Every structure is written in C-alpha cells, then in structure tokens.
Amino acid sequence: MIEVQQLTKAYRDLVAVDKATFTVQKGEIVGFLGLNGAGKSTTMKILTGYVPASSGVAKVAGFDVFEQPMEVKRRIGYLPEVLPLYPDLTVWENLDFVAAIKGVKGGVRKAEIDRVIQKADLGEVRDRLVMNLSKGFQQRVGIAQSLLGNPPVLILDEPTSGLDPRQRENALRFIQELASEHTIILSTHILSEVEAICPRAIVIHRGRIVADDKVDAIRSQYKTATFADAFNRIIDDVERIKEPVAAKTAVKVA
C-alpha cells in the first residue's frame, strides 16, 4: 500500500530524510518513531504531498506521490500534529468544509459526514462550536476529517498529543478499530502506545531508517522488558557507531 525507496529531503546543508526505504502492506498498522528532528514529520509530509522530496520514490496504493499527487491525496487521510480545525465553526461545518475540499459531491456529502460522525462517536457534539469542545473531542473531529472519502491509508501524526490518560485510552481504542479497514502509519512519542496497538515499528534517526521489524521481535532482540527500553538501545547503538566515524573523519580533515 505504501512504497518508499531511497527517499531523500534536503534543506540546503541539512538532510532531513536520508535515503529512507520501507514498505507498508495493506491492513498494517505501523508505528513510525524517532526523536524530535529525526525526520518523521518530513517523511509523512512527503507521503501526503505537503512537501516535495529532493530525490527517491514514494508510492501510495500504486500511485507515484510526485507524478500523480491528486490520486495519492484521494487515498490518504492525514491528521497533522497541529489539528486543522476552524474553532469558530461547528463540528458539522468543519466536516462539511473539508468534505467539499476533498471533492465529496453534494448528493452524498451529508451521508458521508453522518458516517464519520458516527464512526468517531461525535453525535452528541455535532452542532457545537469546535472551540467549546474538550481536547479529546477535538482530536476525534480531526480523525473524522481524515476519514472523509473513506481513504485506504491513514497517516496520523501524534494523534493523542495533549490528551489525558482516559482520553488517550479511548483514542487508541478508536485507532485500533480503524485498522480493520485502513492501512495506518502512526507517529507518536509515547512508545507504550506503539506497544499497545502497533504490531510493527519503523525507527528513523537523523533521517535514516535504523530499525524496521515487529515490535515483539525488536524487544526480544534487545532483551528488554519494554519496547521503550529497546528504542533507547537502538538510538544509543546508532550514536555509538557514529561517534568514532565522526572522530576519524575529523582527523583526516585536519
């Protein structure tokens, strides 16, 4: 469903994504992880057509992100870290506006909005202004927007950010339910969430993919009690390998 080969994004001297390669199969829910600045959000923005890549290949559902961007956007539901909501509109008005942008025709738009409202359990707040909703409900509105048009792929960037423990638990349960109908890439800093709902994890560090395997397999490889401990070990190992190489290079330059 998603194919990425040698994907690179450079901003002058800064390489945000460095020859990243991975695939995601239909029906998978994959945790996409890394420290701040690792390249997660940049990779997701490339996949969704928000920013162009410098080089490499990215395909969604067989369509090339760079050559067929509109076909790709029709097949992706994207929830960015900063919720794309209009606070002075109601839940219904927000969804109606996004549905129109997505090209959902007037004849079926009401039914589609009703569908995602029911899916995201927003019935009791459908006519309330978004600014008056709790963070948990606002997050659900954002996810509901990503579901409009029933795209086969969902890319969710920090979907539980700012939620309290109970709201987070409800959001994770909702995302897990969506996995039965959608291929999902989930980015989060809360590694226990990945352990709870993602069978597989991809770890990116300094723009490069440094781990890609089943969560249980990664934990077993590092013989850790939690996936969070294994993640930290991965980063530490990469940094240890990098340091002597950098020192050697510095000597050569001198």
Number of C-alpha atoms within 10 A of each C-alpha: 16 19 18 18 15 15 21 23 23 14 9 6 6 10 16 21 29 23 18 21 17 14 14 17 13 16 16 19 27 26 26 27 25 26 15 11 14 19 24 25 21 20 27 21 18 20 28 24 18 13 14 16 21 15 15 16 19 26 20 24 17 13 19 18 22 18 11 14 17 14 15 23 20 17 18 26 25 24 22 19 17 12 14 16 19 15 14 13 16 20 29 21 18 22 28 20 13 17 22 13 10 14 12 17 12 12 8 9 18 15 11 21 25 16 16 23 24 14 17 22 16 19 14 9 17 19 13 15 17 23 15 13 16 12 17 19 20 20 27 23 28 24 26 23 28 24 27 25 19 18 18 20 29 25 25 24 23 17 25 25 16 12 17 11 10 10 17 18 14 15 21 18 13 16 20 17 13 18 21 12 15 22 23 28 23 24 27 21 17 13 17 13 19 24 18 14 19 21 16 20 26 20 21 24 23 20 25 22 21 16 16 19 14 16 24 14 15 20 20 14 10 15 12 14 10 17 24 18 14 19 22 12 15 17 18 12 12 13 13 10 10 11 11 11 10 11 10 10 11 10 8 8 6 5
